[in-house]
Amino acid sequence: MDWRDRIEAAMQPRFGIFVRGFSLKDVNDASNWGTCAVGEQGIGYFDPYMKTLGVKFYHAVMMSPLLSRFSIRQASYLLNEIEKYAEELRNESR
């Protein structure tokens, strides 16, 4: 399951107006370089801006039980930014 699928699952309704949110496994995976949204992009080198995006993404995932929809939308936005920046890095390295 990639992060797009996890975000979609987190937005699924639960108990009326509430959403499911990210699972504990999602939070743990977001904190691990190999399974986080940045690691999923296959960027094998350190980039300060990518690191910043990854940390912000982790915080959005971690805060989903408290901030619910806002936090999940923030994670979705950050995933888009991570993907765009990863593509820029790939294009630069060609």
C-alpha positions as CSV (number, residue, x, y, z in Angstrom):
1,M,0.0,0.0,0.0
2,D,1.5,3.3,-1.0
3,W,1.0,6.7,0.7
4,R,-1.8,7.7,-1.7
5,D,-3.8,4.6,-0.7
6,R,-3.1,5.3,3.0
7,I,-4.3,8.8,2.7
8,E,-7.5,7.7,1.0
9,A,-8.1,5.1,3.7
10,A,-7.5,7.6,6.4
11,M,-10.3,9.8,5.0
12,Q,-12.8,7.0,5.1
13,P,-15.9,7.8,7.3
14,R,-16.1,6.5,10.8
15,F,-18.8,7.2,13.2
16,G,-20.8,9.8,11.2
17,I,-18.7,12.9,10.6
18,F,-15.4,11.5,11.9
19,V,-12.8,10.0,9.7
20,R,-10.7,6.9,10.3
21,G,-7.4,8.7,10.4
22,F,-4.0,7.1,10.0
23,S,-3.3,3.8,11.7
24,L,-0.5,3.2,14.2
25,K,1.3,1.3,11.5
26,D,1.0,4.4,9.2
27,V,2.5,6.6,11.9
28,N,5.4,4.1,12.5
29,D,6.0,3.8,8.7
30,A,6.0,7.6,8.4
31,S,8.8,7.8,10.9
32,N,11.1,5.3,9.2
33,W,13.2,6.5,6.2
34,G,12.7,3.3,4.3
35,T,8.9,3.4,4.5
36,C,8.1,7.1,4.7
37,A,6.7,9.2,1.8
38,V,10.2,10.4,0.9
39,G,11.7,6.9,1.0
40,E,8.8,5.8,-1.2
41,Q,10.2,8.1,-3.9
42,G,13.5,6.2,-4.2
43,I,15.6,9.2,-3.5
44,G,18.9,7.7,-2.4
45,Y,20.7,10.8,-1.2
46,F,20.3,13.5,1.4
47,D,18.6,16.8,0.4
48,P,17.8,19.4,3.1
49,Y,14.5,20.5,1.5
50,M,13.3,16.9,1.0
51,K,14.2,16.2,4.6
52,T,12.0,19.2,5.7
53,L,9.1,17.9,3.6
54,G,9.5,14.4,5.1
55,V,9.5,15.7,8.7
56,K,6.4,17.8,8.0
57,F,4.7,14.8,6.4
58,Y,5.5,12.7,9.5
59,H,4.0,15.4,11.8
60,A,0.8,15.5,9.7
61,V,0.4,11.8,9.9
62,M,1.2,11.7,13.6
63,M,-1.3,14.5,14.4
64,S,-4.2,12.9,12.6
65,P,-5.9,11.6,15.7
66,L,-6.0,15.1,17.1
67,L,-6.5,17.2,14.0
68,S,-8.4,14.7,11.9
69,R,-9.4,16.0,8.4
70,F,-7.1,19.0,8.5
71,S,-4.0,16.8,9.2
72,I,-4.9,14.3,6.5
73,R,-5.4,17.0,4.0
74,Q,-2.0,18.5,5.0
75,A,-0.4,15.0,4.5
76,S,-2.0,14.8,1.1
77,Y,-0.6,18.3,0.2
78,L,2.8,17.4,1.4
79,L,2.8,14.1,-0.5
80,N,2.1,16.1,-3.7
81,E,5.1,18.4,-2.8
82,I,7.4,15.5,-2.1
83,E,6.5,13.8,-5.4
84,K,7.0,17.1,-7.4
85,Y,10.3,17.8,-5.7
86,A,11.5,14.2,-6.2
87,E,10.7,14.5,-9.9
88,E,12.7,17.8,-10.1
89,L,15.6,16.0,-8.4
90,R,15.4,13.1,-10.9
91,N,15.3,15.6,-13.8
92,E,18.4,17.5,-12.5
93,S,20.4,14.3,-12.2
94,R,19.9,13.3,-15.9
